[in-house]
Amino acid sequence: MKSATPKILHAVGGRTMLGHAMTAARELEPAHLAVVVRHERDLVAAAATALDGSALVVDQDEVPGTGRAVQCALDALDARVHAARAAELAHVDDVHDDHADGADHPLGDGLDGAVVVLAGDIPLLDGATLAELLAAHHADGNAVTILTTEVADATGYGRIVREPGTGDVVGIVEHRDATPAQLEIREINSSVYVFDAAVLRRGLAGLGTDNAQGEVYLTDVVASAGAEGGHVRALLSDDPMVVEGVNDRVALATLGAELNRRVLDGWMRAGVTVVDPATTWVDVDVELAPDVTLLPGTQLHGATVVATGATIGPDTTLTDVEVGEGATVVRTHGSLSVVGAGASVGPFAYLRPNTVLGAKGKIGTFVETKNAEIGEGSKVPHLSYVGDATIGEGTNIGAASVTVNYDGVAKHRTVIGSHARTGADNMFVAPVTVGDGAYTAAGSIITRDVPAGALGVSRAQQKNVEGWVERRRPATPAADAAARSLGTSPDGLGAQARRELAEHNALTGAIPVVPDDASGSTESA
């Protein structure tokens, strides 16, 4: 992958490849789940634990190969089973001494039953496919059951070698070890298996590294199981993409696009309108209701939930956002926010984490919000920043308003009540409260609380200096426009005459003078 990130922690459809593997495995409801780690051990182990705290993280030693990985996992699982059985026996000894002779509760070899093994880099593999594989294993009473598929070009894959007539699998030959005849086989191993635990344990015990790569191959267990007389069969998947692995970023993008296509196909068949699937991306954990409409350029990530009748897009990216019934979100970037039923957002809005917009509310054009609660029916229509604020219901926030929430050290909260009306270009210097039904005048800087029903005004008295432009900016377009409007000229000349005088003065070097005020005093221009 040429990356600092371990391969199986790269994401496809909003979920890491490890996450896809563990999710598929958990759908089988296994008694135990083990994740084998080696490369970038700490990062992968932490990710596995975060996904499933009950999963057993197993370290592979320096011996390479898939066989060794499974051997380490089986040893750890056997130890877990032994510990559980020993604890059970100890409990019986303590509570029911008369029934605790130990003979009826032997520790045994360890894990028993079916063991499913899958690679961590097959992101399209799902629980339904694994369940079908497991069912076939039980139905046929197999020692080993392999998930396979056929591809046009099998270069690099292990080939499935079948017994003529019965179709049973007699072995899996890795590409580097295959004969010319075996290289012609198109059926390949997917690295997904079901083993009988006892067969797996015996087969792993006899593995070696006598192969082109010097690794312990799990595929050698298949041959040993057949040699014991056990049934080794394969379930052929007619969908090669389900078992396609990722080894580079080209494959990552290819499978990501295919997964997205399948996700969108599923939602459209469930009643969601996707106007342009080619430009719409929806992660696997997103939830959409019937009659949702996704317009071109929409991206829905994480745990986003969209209720029925809502319209998202165009050109909108939402991550972990809840959108209510009938709401519209247009050309918006949002994360960790809630948009109420019937509300509208955008265009060109930015919803930062912990934004909650009430039902029928509005966050309009060029509005940014963060850690803000905006009540039902309240509106922040345009050109505003609302951060660390609570706004009641039915309130209108004037254009170009800012909740000034940061004093350089700490964040403070602004509270604006219900049915309030704030003027354009207001600064609310937190902590500050504007009461229910209050108004604030345009251009005000609100630094003190405004009581309910009051008008808050904070601005300087306006002063007009008459004739300033004509005195201070003579012979300019502004001065000419003022003179035409007023029908006057500070020097008694018309605009054309003044321009000619200016040109003359420029040629002769004369210094023009203009009246400064009504007293007749002059100053140099």
C-alpha positions in Angstrom: 0.0 0.0 0.0 3.1 2.3 0.4 1.5 3.7 3.5 2.1 4.4 7.2 -1.3 2.9 7.8 -1.5 -0.9 7.9 -3.3 -2.4 4.9 -6.3 -3.7 6.7 -6.9 -0.3 8.4 -7.5 1.4 5.1 -11.2 2.2 4.7 -13.7 1.0 2.1 -17.2 2.4 2.2 -16.6 4.1 5.5 -15.3 1.0 7.3 -11.8 -0.4 7.6 -11.1 -3.7 5.9 -10.6 -5.1 9.3 -14.0 -3.8 10.3 -15.6 -5.5 7.2 -14.0 -8.8 8.1 -15.0 -8.6 11.8 -18.5 -7.5 10.9 -19.0 -10.4 8.6 -17.6 -12.8 11.1 -19.8 -11.5 13.9 -22.9 -12.2 11.8 -22.2 -15.9 12.3 -22.6 -15.4 16.0 -19.4 -17.3 16.8 -18.5 -18.6 20.3 -15.1 -17.0 19.9 -13.6 -14.4 17.6 -9.8 -14.1 17.2 -7.8 -11.5 15.3 -4.2 -12.4 14.4 -1.8 -9.4 14.3 1.8 -9.0 13.3 2.7 -6.1 11.0 2.1 -2.8 12.9 0.8 -4.9 15.7 -0.3 -2.1 18.1 -2.3 -0.2 15.6 -4.2 -3.2 14.4 -4.7 -4.6 17.9 -6.1 -1.3 19.1 -8.5 -1.1 16.1 -9.7 -4.7 16.6 -10.4 -4.0 20.3 -12.2 -0.8 19.5 -14.4 -2.7 17.1 -15.1 -5.6 19.4 -13.9 -5.6 23.0 -14.6 -9.3 23.4 -12.4 -10.3 20.4 -9.2 -12.2 21.2 -6.1 -10.4 19.8 -3.4 -13.0 19.0 0.2 -12.2 18.2 1.9 -14.2 15.4 5.5 -14.9 16.0 8.3 -14.4 13.5 7.5 -17.6 11.6 5.8 -16.3 8.4 2.7 -17.7 6.6 -1.0 -18.1 6.9 -0.6 -21.5 8.4 1.4 -20.1 11.2 -1.1 -17.3 11.8 -3.9 -19.8 12.2 -1.8 -22.0 14.4 -1.1 -19.1 16.8 -4.8 -18.3 16.8 -5.8 -21.9 17.5 -3.3 -22.3 20.3 -4.7 -19.1 21.9 -8.3 -20.2 21.5 -7.5 -23.7 22.9 -6.0 -22.0 25.9 -9.1 -19.9 26.4 -11.3 -22.9 26.2 -9.1 -24.8 28.6 -9.3 -21.9 31.1 -13.0 -21.7 30.8 -13.4 -25.4 31.4 -11.0 -25.4 34.3 -13.0 -22.5 35.9 -16.2 -24.4 35.3 -14.8 -27.5 37.0 -13.5 -25.4 39.9 -16.9 -23.9 40.3 -18.5 -27.3 40.3 -16.0 -28.6 42.9 -16.8 -25.6 45.2 -20.6 -25.8 44.8 -21.4 -29.5 44.2 -18.6 -31.6 45.6 -20.7 -34.8 45.3 -20.8 -34.4 41.4 -17.3 -33.1 40.8 -15.2 -36.1 40.2 -13.9 -34.5 37.0 -14.6 -37.4 34.7 -17.7 -35.8 33.2 -15.8 -32.5 32.5 -12.5 -33.3 30.8 -10.5 -30.4 29.5 -10.2 -32.2 26.2 -8.0 -30.9 23.3 -9.5 -27.5 23.4 -11.7 -25.9 20.7 -14.1 -28.1 18.9 -16.6 -27.8 16.1 -16.3 -25.7 13.0 -13.6 -23.0 12.7 -14.1 -20.3 10.1 -10.9 -18.7 8.8 -10.9 -15.5 6.7 -8.4 -13.0 5.5 -8.6 -9.4 6.7 -8.3 -7.8 3.2 -11.6 -9.0 1.5 -13.9 -6.0 2.1 -16.9 -7.2 0.0 -17.2 -10.6 1.9 -20.4 -10.5 3.8 -22.0 -12.6 6.6 -24.5 -14.1 4.2 -21.8 -15.7 2.1 -20.0 -17.0 5.2 -23.3 -18.4 6.5 -23.8 -20.2 3.2 -20.3 -21.6 3.4 -20.8 -22.8 7.0 -24.2 -24.4 6.1 -22.6 -26.3 3.2 -19.8 -27.5 5.6 -22.3 -28.9 8.0 -24.6 -30.4 5.4 -21.9 -32.4 3.7 -20.1 -33.3 6.9 -16.8 -32.0 5.5 -13.4 -31.9 7.1 -12.6 -28.8 5.2 -14.8 -26.5 3.1 -13.2 -23.8 0.9 -14.8 -20.8 -0.6 -13.7 -20.5 -4.2 -14.5 -18.5 -7.4 -13.5 -18.5 -11.0 -11.6 -15.6 -12.7 -10.5 -14.9 -16.2 -6.9 -14.2 -15.1 -5.8 -16.3 -12.1 -2.2 -14.9 -12.0 -1.0 -14.7 -8.4 -3.8 -16.8 -6.9 -3.7 -20.3 -5.4 -5.3 -22.8 -7.7 -8.0 -25.3 -6.7 -7.0 -28.8 -7.8 -10.0 -31.1 -7.9 -10.3 -34.9 -8.1 -11.7 -36.0 -11.5 -15.1 -37.5 -11.2 -16.0 -36.6 -7.6 -15.0 -32.9 -7.8 -13.5 -33.2 -4.3 -10.6 -30.9 -3.6 -7.3 -32.7 -3.4 -5.1 -29.6 -2.9 -4.5 -25.9 -3.3 -1.3 -25.0 -5.2 0.1 -21.5 -4.8 0.9 -19.7 -8.0 4.7 -19.9 -7.5 4.6 -23.6 -6.8 2.2 -24.5 -9.7 3.0 -26.6 -12.7 2.3 -25.3 -16.2 -0.9 -27.5 -16.3 -2.0 -26.2 -12.9 -1.5 -22.6 -14.0 -4.2 -23.1 -16.6 -6.8 -23.6 -13.8 -9.2 -20.7 -13.4 -10.8 -21.7 -10.1 -8.9 -19.9 -7.3 -8.7 -20.0 -3.5 -10.3 -17.1 -1.7 -8.5 -17.6 1.6 -11.8 -18.3 3.3 -12.3 -21.7 4.9 -14.3 -23.8 7.3 -12.3 -26.4 9.2 -13.2 -29.1 11.6 -11.2 -28.1 14.7 -9.7 -31.5 15.2 -8.7 -31.8 11.6 -7.2 -28.3 11.7 -5.2 -29.0 14.8 -3.7 -32.2 13.4 -3.0 -30.6 10.0 -1.3 -27.6 11.6 1.0 -29.8 13.7 2.5 -31.3 10.5 3.1 -28.1 8.6 6.5 -27.1 7.3 8.1 -24.4 5.1 9.1 -26.6 2.1 7.8 -24.2 -0.6 9.0 -21.4 -2.9 8.4 -18.7 -0.3 9.6 -20.5 2.8 6.3 -19.9 4.6 3.9 -22.1 6.5 1.0 -22.5 4.2 -2.5 -23.0 5.6 -3.4 -24.6 2.2 -1.3 -27.6 3.1 -3.9 -28.5 5.7 -6.3 -29.2 2.9 -4.0 -31.9 1.5 -3.4 -33.5 4.9 -7.2 -33.6 5.6 -7.8 -35.4 2.3 -5.0 -37.8 3.1 -6.8 -38.7 6.4 -9.8 -39.6 4.3 -11.9 -36.6 5.2 -14.1 -34.8 2.7 -12.6 -31.6 1.3 -15.0 -29.7 -0.8 -15.4 -26.3 -2.2 -18.3 -23.9 -2.5 -18.0 -22.0 -5.8 -19.1 -18.4 -5.6 -20.4 -16.9 -8.9 -19.5 -13.4 -7.7 -15.7 -13.0 -7.9 -15.8 -9.5 -6.4 -17.1 -10.9 -3.1 -13.8 -12.7 -2.5 -11.5 -10.1 -4.2 -8.6 -9.1 -2.0 -6.8 -5.8 -1.8 -3.1 -5.5 -2.3 -2.6 -1.9 -3.5 -4.5 1.3 -3.8 -5.7 0.6 -7.3 -7.6 -2.5 -5.9 -8.8 -0.4 -3.0 -10.4 2.1 -5.3 -11.9 -0.5 -7.5 -13.5 -2.4 -4.7 -14.6 0.8 -3.1 -16.4 1.8 -6.2 -18.0 -1.6 -6.5 -19.1 -1.6 -2.9 -20.7 1.8 -3.4 -22.5 0.7 -6.5 -24.0 -2.3 -4.5 -24.9 -0.1 -1.6 -26.7 2.4 -3.8 -28.4 -0.4 -5.7 -29.7 -1.8 -2.5 -31.1 1.6 -1.3 -32.7 2.4 -4.7 -34.5 -1.0 -4.6 -35.6 0.0 -1.1 -37.3 3.2 -2.2 -34.5 5.8 -2.2 -34.1 8.1 -5.2 -30.5 8.5 -6.3 -30.5 10.9 -9.2 -26.9 10.3 -10.2 -25.3 7.2 -8.8 -22.0 8.0 -10.5 -21.5 11.0 -8.2 -23.2 9.8 -5.1 -21.3 8.0 -2.3 -23.0 6.3 0.7 -21.1 4.5 3.4 -22.2 1.0 4.5 -23.4 2.2 8.0 -25.6 5.0 6.6 -29.4 4.5 7.1 -31.9 5.9 4.6 -35.7 5.8 4.7 -38.0 5.3 1.7 -38.7 8.4 -0.4 -35.4 10.1 0.5 -33.9 11.9 -2.5 -30.1 12.1 -3.0 -29.1 14.7 -5.6 -25.8 14.7 -7.6 -22.6 15.2 -5.6 -24.0 13.9 -2.3 -21.7 12.0 0.1 -23.1 10.4 3.2 -20.6 9.0 5.7 -20.4 7.3 9.0 -23.6 6.8 10.9 -25.6 9.4 9.0 -29.4 8.8 9.2 -31.9 10.4 6.8 -35.6 10.2 7.4 -38.4 9.8 4.9 -39.1 12.6 2.4 -35.8 14.4 3.1 -33.7 15.7 0.2 -29.9 15.9 0.4 -27.8 17.7 -2.1 -26.6 18.6 -4.6 -23.0 18.8 -3.6 -23.4 18.0 0.1 -21.2 16.0 2.5 -22.6 14.8 5.8 -20.8 12.7 8.4 -22.6 11.3 11.4 -25.6 13.6 10.8 -29.2 12.9 11.6 -31.7 14.5 9.1 -35.3 14.6 10.0 -38.4 13.9 7.9 -39.0 16.2 5.0 -35.9 18.3 5.6 -33.7 19.7 2.9 -29.9 20.1 3.0 -28.3 21.8 0.0 -24.6 22.4 -0.8 -23.7 21.8 2.9 -20.8 20.3 4.8 -21.8 18.9 8.1 -20.7 16.5 10.9 -22.1 15.2 14.2 -25.2 17.4 13.9 -29.0 17.0 13.9 -31.4 18.6 11.4 -35.0 18.6 12.5 -38.1 17.6 10.5 -39.0 20.1 7.9 -35.9 22.2 8.4 -33.8 23.6 5.7 -30.0 24.0 5.5 -27.9 25.8 2.9 -26.8 26.5 0.4 -23.2 26.9 1.4 -23.7 26.1 5.1 -21.2 24.6 7.5 -22.6 22.5 10.3 -19.8 21.7 12.8 -20.2 19.1 15.6 -23.1 19.4 18.1 -25.3 21.6 15.9 -28.9 20.9 16.6 -31.5 22.6 14.3 -35.1 22.3 15.4 -38.1 21.3 13.3 -38.9 23.8 10.6 -35.8 25.8 11.4 -33.4 27.3 8.9 -29.7 27.6 8.6 -29.1 29.6 5.4 -26.5 30.8 3.0 -22.9 31.2 4.3 -23.8 30.3 7.9 -21.5 28.4 10.2 -22.7 26.7 13.4 -20.9 24.9 16.1 -22.1 23.5 19.5 -25.4 25.3 18.9 -29.0 24.6 19.7 -31.4 26.4 17.4 -35.0 26.0 18.4 -38.1 25.0 16.4 -38.9 27.4 13.7 -35.9 29.7 14.4 -33.9 31.0 11.5 -30.3 32.0 10.9 -30.7 33.0 7.3 -27.4 34.3 6.1 -23.8 35.4 6.6 -23.6 34.5 10.3 -21.6 32.5 12.8 -23.5 30.8 15.7 -21.1 29.0 18.0 -21.6 27.9 21.6 -25.1 29.2 21.6 -28.7 28.4 22.5 -31.5 30.0 20.5 -35.1 29.5 21.5 -38.1 28.8 19.1 -39.5 31.2 16.5 -36.5 33.5 16.7 -34.9 35.3 13.7 -31.2 36.1 13.7 -30.3 39.1 11.5 -27.7 38.8 8.7 -24.0 39.1 9.5 -24.4 38.2 13.2 -21.7 36.6 15.2 -21.8 35.0 18.7 -18.4 36.0 20.0 -17.7 32.9 22.1 -14.0 32.9 22.7 -12.0 35.3 24.9 -8.6 33.8 24.1 -8.7 31.5 27.0 -12.2 29.9 27.4 -15.4 29.5 25.4 -18.5 31.2 26.6 -22.2 30.7 25.7 -24.7 33.0 24.2 -28.4 32.5 25.0 -31.1 34.1 22.8 -34.7 33.4 23.8 -37.8 32.5 21.9 -39.5 34.8 19.4 -36.6 37.3 19.6 -35.6 39.5 16.6 -31.9 40.4 16.3 -30.7 43.1 13.9 -28.2 42.7 11.1 -24.5 43.0 11.9 -24.9 42.2 15.6 -22.0 41.0 17.8 -23.1 39.0 20.8 -20.1 39.0 23.2 -20.6 35.9 25.4 -21.5 35.2 28.0 -24.7 37.1 27.3 -28.4 36.5 27.3 -31.1 38.1 25.1 -34.5 37.5 26.6 -37.7 36.1 25.1 -39.4 38.5 22.6 -36.5 41.0 22.8 -35.1 43.0 19.8 -31.6 44.2 19.1 -30.8 47.1 16.8 -28.8 46.7 13.6 -25.1 47.3 14.0 -25.2 46.7 17.8 -22.5 45.1 19.9 -24.4 43.3 22.7 -22.2 43.0 25.8 -24.9 43.1 28.5 -28.0 41.0 28.9 -31.1 42.3 27.1 -34.3 41.7 29.2 -37.3 40.0 27.7 -39.3 42.3 25.5 -36.5 45.0 25.5 -34.7 46.6 22.7 -30.9 46.4 22.9 -29.0 49.2 21.2 -25.2 49.7 21.3 -23.8 52.0 18.6 -22.3 55.5 18.3 -24.4 58.6 17.3 -24.1 59.2 13.6 -22.5 62.5 12.5 -22.6 63.9 8.9 -19.9 66.3 7.9 -21.5 68.3 5.1 -19.4 69.1 2.0 -16.4 67.0 3.1 -16.0 65.2 -0.3 -15.9 68.4 -2.3 -13.5 70.0 0.1 -11.2 67.1 0.7 -11.5 65.3 -2.6 -11.8 68.0 -5.3 -11.7 67.1 -9.0 -12.6 63.5 -8.3 -15.5 61.6 -9.7 -17.1 61.5 -6.3 -16.8 65.3 -5.9 -18.3 65.8 -9.4 -21.2 63.5 -8.6 -21.8 65.3 -5.3 -21.7 68.7 -7.1 -24.2 67.6 -9.7 -26.5 66.2 -7.1 -26.3 69.4 -5.0 -26.2 71.8 -7.9 -23.2 73.5 -6.3 -19.4 73.8 -6.6 -17.0 74.8 -3.9 -15.2 77.2 -6.2 -18.2 78.5 -8.1 -17.1 76.7 -11.3 -18.9 74.0 -13.2 -17.5 70.5 -13.4 -16.0 71.1 -16.9 -14.5 74.4 -16.0 -12.9 72.9 -12.9 -11.4 70.1 -14.9 -9.9 72.6 -17.4 -8.6 74.7 -14.4 -7.0 71.6 -13.0 -5.3 70.8 -16.3 -4.0 74.4 -16.5 -2.7 74.4 -13.0 -0.9 71.2 -13.7 0.8 72.7 -16.7 1.8 76.0 -15.0 2.6 74.5 -11.6 0.1 76.7 -9.9 -1.2 75.6 -6.5 -5.0 75.7 -6.4 -6.8 76.8 -3.3 -10.4 75.9 -2.3 -12.6 77.2 0.4 -12.4 75.2 3.6 -15.6 76.4 5.3 -18.2 79.1 5.2 -15.8 81.6 6.8 -13.9 81.9 3.6 -10.6 80.6 4.9 -8.6 78.5 2.5 -6.2 75.6 2.5 -3.9 74.0 -0.1 -5.5 71.3 -2.0 
